[in-house]
Amino acid sequence: MNLTQKIIGSHLVSGTMTPGSEIGLRIDQTLTQDATGTMAWLQFEALGIPRVKTDISLSYVDHNTLQMNFRNPDDHRFLRTVAAKFGGVYSGPGTGICHQLHLENFAKPGATLVGSDSHTPTAGGICSLAMGAGGLSVALAMAGEPYYIPMPKVVRVFLTGALTGWASAKDVILELLRRRTVKGGVGRVFEYAGPGVATLSVPERATIANMGAELGATGTLFPSDGVTRAFLKAMGREADWRELGPDADAAYDEEEAIDLSALVPLAAQPHMPDRVVPVAELDGLPVEQVCIGSCTNSSYADLKLVAQILDGHRINPGTDAMISPGSKQVLTMLAQEGLLEPLIGSGARLLECSCGPCIGSGGAPVTSGVSARTFNRNFEGRSGTKDAKVYLVSPLTAAQAALNGKFTDPATWGTPPAKPELPADPPSIRHLFVFPPENGDGVEVLRGPNIVALEKFPRLDASGDVLEANVVIRLGDNITTDHIMPAGAKILPFRSNIPYMSNFCFSAVDKDFPARAREYGNSVIVGGINYGQGSSREHAALVPMYLGVKAVVAKSFARIHAANLVNAGILPLEFENAADYDAVSLSDEIEFDDLFASLKAGRVKAVDLTTGKTFYLKCALTERSYGILRAGGLLNYTREVK
């Protein structure tokens, strides 16, 4: 068996390991972050379960740490007290980014992990089968329920050679994105193998695993080997190590091969992570901003390399440079080695250990500015400046751009610094986590006025077997969850308030969407290829549901968002004939007749009552997902079947 099959097989609760068929998995660990965690914990409360049933469940605060009024600190207090009540571990604001913290402190080889953040697969760098999901799916996993996914195909990525020159782990995943595109990993786990794997540290592996999310992948796995053991020993967790790898004769569904020694510094151009070119092709392009950090590239090794490059130099005065360490452990190691002074002395700004600019919470670029970022996403407007041009690069490339005030040919950069090794005795920050009492009965969950109780989801079948709805918006390809439900410092404070958040739905695309949706009542969204890619935020499903959206009809869907739509009771329907997309217009009235029998059959007839045209839609549902949709969402379904 391959490594993916071994971990899935040891956690299989239902189904068979046939690609595409539904499987249920026992989940060992969960994580939430504050942008999605308040909703996930509210949903867990609604289930009526007295205590989490996983090995460990973490509540991290890392996304929206700006405390400009009562909303964010109130939500942080809620997350701290609700975790104590129900048995979760709390990580407060400033402690670090959830994926970096989880890698350092909690992730285990061979464990299953589900998180309400799309970059949860970062833990695949340590051989955890880690998957992003909507908050409700995470809440159910906390309650001890299986996590259901289609059995993924497994892609072996065979690595040879070793990184040379200025190439880095970031360039490995950018190269794979160049080949596969942002939809090339849907329904797949990417399993790395070959002699090149041993040349990559755990933080480097985590960087690669992190951006597997940009491929649309279910997860990424590296073997658990001597490199893994050394990392866990350095973290004071050698007891968590176990050797795991594929059988020598393991079979795979697909293959990729990458010669690490042939890679060069790469960059993803605006506004998609798969628009990858060699940095050399950008030679001379002015760079007004550099951001170094995020869950992709904020490790000790990443920032030590940056410190070595910047040491003794002044960054270009026309370039604003910001650096966000991934955790207080990283920050402490840099401080102990005297590496903060080179960063600060260069003119760079040292930010809090948080997501910050990556999710538009501060650090917006100048108007029409070019920003070189070590982040994982460069969607239009995500930075906080709609017309900014964001390039995704490695820390090495970002540091050079900061020094030069522009992209330059890596051939001119000279000799690269040596690859850093972890200190012999890294400092622990485990004492900063708030572990729950053995019994939470006496804990009061503290709620601010921004915490709005969940409204009951309406049953989809409440109005019978015929659904009539108007097309409320018509969209193109690669619509992201940022398009659907933007993040950023302006909106994120209302993450626990669905009614208020509804005012911002599709605001980056069509400011009239909320009003039109309210006017129509029942409505349909029409989209193109890979609808719902990007963040796992279930608000991109919950808010449309609140506004009356009953179905999304698209050419194809991103995995997590399709699941979130089902969980919210919204039909995810695909055009049987992609050409029918062109025949559907804004405001058209669509009728779905004999809906539930059609859903069971997997083929839904739709009639455009405005034009008279008939077209057919695909909907591959399991018995379980059919029941969820009919009930009006996963929360209703769970309550009904329990």
Secondary structure as the mmCIF struct_conf table of DSSP 4:
data_model
#
loop_
_struct_conf.conf_type_id
_struct_conf.id
_struct_conf.beg_label_comp_id
_struct_conf.beg_label_asym_id
_struct_conf.beg_label_seq_id
_struct_conf.end_label_comp_id
_struct_conf.end_label_asym_id
_struct_conf.end_label_seq_id
HELX_RH_AL_P HELX_RH_AL_P1 LEU A 3 HIS A 11
STRN STRN1 LEU A 12 SER A 14
BEND BEND1 GLY A 15 GLY A 15
BEND BEND2 MET A 17 MET A 17
TURN_TY1_P TURN_TY1_P1 PRO A 19 GLY A 20
BEND BEND3 SER A 21 SER A 21
STRN STRN2 GLU A 22 LEU A 25
BEND BEND4 ASP A 28 ASP A 28
STRN STRN3 GLN A 29 GLN A 33
HELX_RH_AL_P HELX_RH_AL_P2 ASP A 34 LEU A 47
TURN_TY1_P TURN_TY1_P2 GLY A 48 GLY A 48
BEND BEND5 PRO A 50 ARG A 51
BEND BEND6 THR A 54 ASP A 55
STRN STRN4 ILE A 56 TYR A 60
BEND BEND7 HIS A 63 HIS A 63
BEND BEND8 MET A 68 PHE A 70
HELX_RH_AL_P HELX_RH_AL_P3 ARG A 71 PHE A 86
TURN_TY1_P TURN_TY1_P3 GLY A 87 GLY A 87
STRN STRN5 VAL A 89 SER A 91
TURN_TY1_P TURN_TY1_P4 PRO A 93 GLY A 94
BEND BEND9 THR A 95 THR A 95
STRN STRN6 GLY A 96 GLY A 96
HELX_RH_AL_P HELX_RH_AL_P4 CYS A 98 ASN A 105
TURN_TY1_P TURN_TY1_P5 PHE A 106 PHE A 106
TURN_TY1_P TURN_TY1_P6 PRO A 109 GLY A 110
STRN STRN7 THR A 112 GLY A 115
BEND BEND10 SER A 116 ASP A 117
TURN_TY1_P TURN_TY1_P7 SER A 118 HIS A 119
HELX_RH_3T_P HELX_RH_3T_P1 THR A 120 ILE A 126
TURN_TY1_P TURN_TY1_P8 CYS A 127 CYS A 127
STRN STRN8 LEU A 129 GLY A 132
HELX_RH_AL_P HELX_RH_AL_P5 GLY A 135 MET A 142
TURN_TY1_P TURN_TY1_P9 ALA A 143 GLY A 144
HELX_LH_PP_P HELX_LH_PP_P1 GLU A 145 PRO A 146
STRN STRN9 TYR A 147 PRO A 150
HELX_LH_PP_P HELX_LH_PP_P2 MET A 151 PRO A 152
STRN STRN10 LYS A 153 THR A 160
BEND BEND11 GLY A 161 GLY A 161
TURN_TY1_P TURN_TY1_P10 GLY A 165 TRP A 166
HELX_RH_AL_P HELX_RH_AL_P6 ALA A 169 ARG A 180
TURN_TY1_P TURN_TY1_P11 VAL A 182 GLY A 185
STRN STRN11 VAL A 186 VAL A 186
TURN_TY1_P TURN_TY1_P12 GLY A 187 GLY A 187
STRN STRN12 ARG A 188 ALA A 193
BEND BEND12 GLY A 194 GLY A 194
HELX_RH_3T_P HELX_RH_3T_P2 PRO A 195 THR A 199
BEND BEND13 LEU A 200 LEU A 200
HELX_RH_AL_P HELX_RH_AL_P7 VAL A 202 ASN A 210
HELX_RH_3T_P HELX_RH_3T_P3 MET A 211 LEU A 215
TURN_TY1_P TURN_TY1_P13 GLY A 216 GLY A 216
STRN STRN13 ALA A 217 ALA A 217
BEND BEND14 THR A 218 THR A 218
STRN STRN14 GLY A 219 LEU A 221
STRN STRN15 SER A 224 SER A 224
HELX_RH_AL_P HELX_RH_AL_P8 GLY A 226 ALA A 234
TURN_TY1_P TURN_TY1_P14 MET A 235 GLY A 236
HELX_RH_3T_P HELX_RH_3T_P4 GLU A 238 ASP A 240
STRN STRN16 LEU A 244 LEU A 244
TURN_TY1_P TURN_TY1_P15 ALA A 248 ASP A 249
BEND BEND15 ASP A 253 ASP A 253
STRN STRN17 GLU A 254 ASP A 259
HELX_RH_3T_P HELX_RH_3T_P5 LEU A 260 ALA A 262
STRN STRN18 LEU A 266 ALA A 268
HELX_LH_PP_P HELX_LH_PP_P3 GLN A 269 GLN A 269
TURN_TY1_P TURN_TY1_P16 PRO A 270 HIS A 271
TURN_TY1_P TURN_TY1_P17 PRO A 273 ASP A 274
STRN STRN19 VAL A 276 PRO A 278
HELX_RH_3T_P HELX_RH_3T_P6 VAL A 279 LEU A 282
TURN_TY1_P TURN_TY1_P18 ASP A 283 GLY A 284
STRN STRN20 PRO A 286 PRO A 286
BEND BEND16 GLU A 288 GLU A 288
STRN STRN21 GLN A 289 ILE A 292
TURN_TY1_P TURN_TY1_P19 SER A 294 THR A 296
BEND BEND17 ASN A 297 ASN A 297
BEND BEND18 SER A 299 SER A 299
HELX_RH_AL_P HELX_RH_AL_P9 TYR A 300 LEU A 310
TURN_TY1_P TURN_TY1_P20 ASP A 311 GLY A 312
TURN_TY1_P TURN_TY1_P21 PRO A 317 GLY A 318
STRN STRN22 ASP A 320 ILE A 323
BEND BEND19 GLY A 326 GLY A 326
STRN STRN23 SER A 327 SER A 327
HELX_RH_AL_P HELX_RH_AL_P10 LYS A 328 GLN A 336
TURN_TY1_P TURN_TY1_P22 GLU A 337 GLY A 338
HELX_RH_AL_P HELX_RH_AL_P11 LEU A 340 GLY A 345
TURN_TY1_P TURN_TY1_P23 SER A 346 GLY A 347
HELX_LH_PP_P HELX_LH_PP_P4 ALA A 348 ALA A 348
STRN STRN24 ARG A 349 LEU A 350
HELX_LH_PP_P HELX_LH_PP_P5 LEU A 351 GLU A 352
BEND BEND20 CYS A 353 SER A 354
HELX_RH_3T_P HELX_RH_3T_P7 GLY A 356 ILE A 359
TURN_TY1_P TURN_TY1_P24 GLY A 360 GLY A 360
BEND BEND21 SER A 361 GLY A 362
HELX_LH_PP_P HELX_LH_PP_P6 ALA A 364 VAL A 366
TURN_TY1_P TURN_TY1_P25 THR A 367 SER A 368
STRN STRN25 VAL A 370 ARG A 373
BEND BEND22 THR A 374 ASN A 376
TURN_TY1_P TURN_TY1_P26 GLU A 380 SER A 383
BEND BEND23 GLY A 384 GLY A 384
TURN_TY1_P TURN_TY1_P27 LYS A 386 ASP A 387
STRN STRN26 LYS A 389 LEU A 392
HELX_RH_AL_P HELX_RH_AL_P12 PRO A 395 ASN A 404
TURN_TY1_P TURN_TY1_P28 GLY A 405 GLY A 405
STRN STRN27 LYS A 406 LYS A 406
HELX_RH_3T_P HELX_RH_3T_P8 PRO A 410 THR A 412
BEND BEND24 TRP A 413 TRP A 413
BEND BEND25 THR A 415 THR A 415
HELX_LH_PP_P HELX_LH_PP_P7 PRO A 416 PRO A 420
BEND BEND26 ALA A 424 ASP A 425
HELX_LH_PP_P HELX_LH_PP_P8 PRO A 426 SER A 428
HELX_RH_3T_P HELX_RH_3T_P9 ARG A 430 LEU A 432
BEND BEND27 PHE A 433 PHE A 433
STRN STRN28 VAL A 434 VAL A 434
HELX_LH_PP_P HELX_LH_PP_P9 PHE A 435 PRO A 437
BEND BEND28 GLU A 438 GLU A 438
TURN_TY1_P TURN_TY1_P29 ASP A 441 GLY A 442
HELX_LH_PP_P HELX_LH_PP_P10 VAL A 443 LEU A 446
TURN_TY1_P TURN_TY1_P30 PRO A 449 ASN A 450
HELX_LH_PP_P HELX_LH_PP_P11 ALA A 453 ARG A 459
HELX_RH_3T_P HELX_RH_3T_P10 LEU A 460 SER A 463
BEND BEND29 ASP A 465 ASP A 465
STRN STRN29 LEU A 467 ARG A 474
BEND BEND30 ASP A 477 ASN A 478
STRN STRN30 THR A 480 THR A 480
HELX_RH_AL_P HELX_RH_AL_P13 THR A 481 ILE A 484
BEND BEND31 MET A 485 MET A 485
BEND BEND32 GLY A 488 GLY A 488
TURN_TY1_P TURN_TY1_P31 ALA A 489 ILE A 491
HELX_RH_3T_P HELX_RH_3T_P11 LEU A 492 PHE A 494
TURN_TY1_P TURN_TY1_P32 ARG A 495 SER A 496
HELX_RH_AL_P HELX_RH_AL_P14 ILE A 498 MET A 501
HELX_RH_3T_P HELX_RH_3T_P12 SER A 502 PHE A 504
TURN_TY1_P TURN_TY1_P33 CYS A 505 VAL A 509
TURN_TY1_P TURN_TY1_P34 LYS A 511 ASP A 512
HELX_RH_AL_P HELX_RH_AL_P15 PHE A 513 TYR A 520
BEND BEND33 GLY A 521 ASN A 522
STRN STRN31 SER A 523 VAL A 526
TURN_TY1_P TURN_TY1_P35 ILE A 529 ASN A 530
STRN STRN32 TYR A 531 TYR A 531
TURN_TY1_P TURN_TY1_P36 GLY A 532 GLY A 532
STRN STRN33 GLN A 533 GLN A 533
BEND BEND34 GLY A 534 GLY A 534
TURN_TY1_P TURN_TY1_P37 GLU A 538 GLU A 538
HELX_RH_AL_P HELX_RH_AL_P16 HIS A 539 TYR A 546
TURN_TY1_P TURN_TY1_P38 LEU A 547 GLY A 548
STRN STRN34 VAL A 549 ALA A 554
BEND BEND35 LYS A 555 LYS A 555
STRN STRN35 PHE A 557 PHE A 557
HELX_RH_AL_P HELX_RH_AL_P17 ARG A 559 ASN A 567
TURN_TY1_P TURN_TY1_P39 ALA A 568 GLY A 569
STRN STRN36 LEU A 571 PHE A 575
BEND BEND36 GLU A 576 ASN A 577
HELX_RH_3T_P HELX_RH_3T_P13 ALA A 578 ALA A 583
TURN_TY1_P TURN_TY1_P40 LEU A 586 SER A 587
STRN STRN37 GLU A 589 PHE A 592
BEND BEND37 ASP A 594 ASP A 594
HELX_RH_AL_P HELX_RH_AL_P18 LEU A 595 ALA A 601
TURN_TY1_P TURN_TY1_P41 GLY A 602 GLY A 602
STRN STRN38 ARG A 603 ASP A 608
TURN_TY1_P TURN_TY1_P42 LEU A 609 THR A 611
STRN STRN39 THR A 614 LYS A 618
HELX_RH_AL_P HELX_RH_AL_P19 GLU A 623 ALA A 631
TURN_TY1_P TURN_TY1_P43 GLY A 632 GLY A 632
BEND BEND38 GLY A 633 GLY A 633
HELX_RH_AL_P HELX_RH_AL_P20 LEU A 634 VAL A 641
#
